[in-house]
Amino acid sequence: MKPIVLHDVELRHGARVIVSGLSGHLDPGSLTALIGANGAGKTTLLRAIAGLHPLANGRIDRGALAQSDIALLPQGSHLDRSFPITCRDVVALGAARLGPFRAVGAKNLAAARAALQRVGLEDVENRPIQALSAGQFQRVLFARTILQDASLILLDEPFTAVDAATTRLLLSVIDDWHDQGRTIVAVLHDLAMVRRHFPHTLMLTQQTGLWDTLPDIGLQAA
């Protein structure tokens, strides 16, 4: 896997510039915290790296990465949980290259059970996702990401609405991915966590970015 290189990237929402002139790179196997104040463009940049938000200017070179090599874990609070589907099936549908009209086979179901066990949800595999707490649903999203088996993993505020014990558990999943050599970028607001667990940082500020620069001041959580 080659570095993911950002060349003079500009991002907009409508006519408003969110990020401007951002250049830099993410090395293969790196673990990076994406930080910044409210409205700095963190989620938008994550989606742009995933190929889901158009660039107003510049380019992002993903090397030979295909779309199936990229996993984006969105903010759980922004997802619609009204569809009647079980936890196990949500996770199983994350299996790499599982198309929308392919049946979920026994192998994928077994892998889904294992992923749910990894995040401490082995007892809820048949529970509908509507019945989960916000923290449980976040763990389901992590289990689904495990099955995606992606080289590039993008996490948008992955510890929202989870308690300290669950945060430690999910951090251990991220550590597993890092040990496997996957490239990981996570939007975070807890600078103490960033200092303890994330070797690299990208701070978005004033429509630009500072790489591997972690300020001593706190940031207001979004």
Beta strands, then each sheet from edge to edge (+ up, - down):
strand 1: 4-13
strand 2: 16-26
strand 3: 31-36
strand 4: 57-61
strand 5: 70-73
strand 6: 152-156
strand 7: 183-187
strand 8: 200-205
strand 9: 208-211
sheet 1: 2+ 1- 4+
sheet 2: 5+ 6+ 7+ 3+ 8+ 9-
end
